[in-house]
Amino acid sequence: MNQTTDVERVAAAVTATINKHWVLFLVEGILLTVLGMLAILLPAVASLAATLIFGWILLLSGAMGLVTSMRARHARVLAGRCCQRSSDSLRAYCSSPGRCREPCH
């Protein structure tokens, strides 16, 4: 098969799907238009809804990140190595000639 045939086949499949499910696309378009108009007319409610959705996404992502890192077998070893390297680099920088040994304020 060549690329033109693939493109035509995909275009035909998309057209067939739209023709088969046109009512669902119409309902989706009407619903999204109404919700968009409500968001414009009631920006405080739309902002609250967006904030809540974004907050839940962040909360769930953070929880999944914690679970994933706790379940990782080598997470503790890896974190220890990273901290050790950072500490060594900082110690080398601070002890090099010409650098102050007192903390900067």
C-alpha positions in Angstrom: 0.0 0.0 0.0 1.1 3.5 -0.6 0.6 6.6 1.5 -2.3 7.9 -0.6 -4.3 4.8 -0.2 -3.8 4.9 3.6 -4.9 8.5 3.8 -8.0 7.8 1.7 -8.8 4.8 3.8 -8.5 6.8 7.0 -10.6 9.6 5.5 -13.3 7.1 4.5 -13.3 5.6 8.0 -13.7 9.1 9.6 -16.5 10.0 7.3 -18.3 6.7 8.0 -18.0 7.2 11.8 -19.3 10.8 11.6 -22.3 9.6 9.5 -23.0 6.8 11.9 -22.8 8.8 15.1 -23.9 12.3 13.9 -26.5 12.6 16.7 -23.9 12.2 19.4 -21.6 14.8 17.8 -24.6 17.2 17.6 -25.5 16.7 21.3 -21.9 17.2 22.3 -21.7 20.4 20.3 -24.9 21.8 21.8 -23.8 20.8 25.3 -20.4 22.3 25.0 -21.8 25.5 23.5 -24.3 25.9 26.4 -21.5 25.2 29.0 -19.3 27.7 27.3 -22.0 30.4 27.4 -22.6 29.6 31.1 -18.9 29.9 31.8 -18.9 33.3 30.1 -22.0 34.5 32.0 -20.9 33.1 35.4 -17.1 33.4 35.5 -17.0 32.9 39.3 -18.7 29.5 39.1 -16.6 28.5 36.1 -13.4 29.6 38.0 -14.4 27.6 41.0 -15.2 24.5 38.9 -11.9 24.8 37.0 -10.0 25.2 40.3 -11.7 22.2 41.9 -10.9 20.0 38.8 -7.3 21.2 38.7 -6.9 20.7 42.4 -8.2 17.1 42.2 -5.9 16.4 39.3 -2.9 17.7 41.3 -4.0 15.8 44.4 -4.4 12.5 42.6 -1.2 12.9 40.6 0.8 13.7 43.8 -0.7 10.7 45.5 0.1 8.4 42.6 3.6 9.8 42.5 4.1 9.1 46.2 2.8 5.5 45.9 4.9 4.9 42.8 8.1 6.2 44.5 7.4 4.2 47.7 6.9 1.0 45.7 10.1 1.5 43.7 12.6 -0.9 44.9 15.7 1.3 44.5 14.1 4.6 45.4 15.8 4.9 48.7 19.2 4.0 47.3 18.8 6.4 44.4 17.7 9.3 46.6 20.6 8.7 48.9 23.0 8.8 46.0 21.5 12.0 44.6 21.7 13.7 48.0 25.2 12.6 48.6 26.3 13.9 45.2 24.6 17.3 45.8 26.2 17.5 49.2 29.6 16.7 47.8 29.3 19.3 45.1 28.2 22.0 47.6 31.0 21.1 49.9 33.6 21.3 47.1 32.2 24.7 46.0 32.2 26.2 49.5 35.7 24.9 50.3 37.3 26.2 47.1 39.8 29.1 47.5 38.1 32.5 47.4 34.7 31.4 48.5 33.4 32.5 51.8 32.9 29.8 54.4 30.2 31.7 56.2 26.6 31.3 55.2 25.3 34.1 52.9 22.4 36.1 54.2 
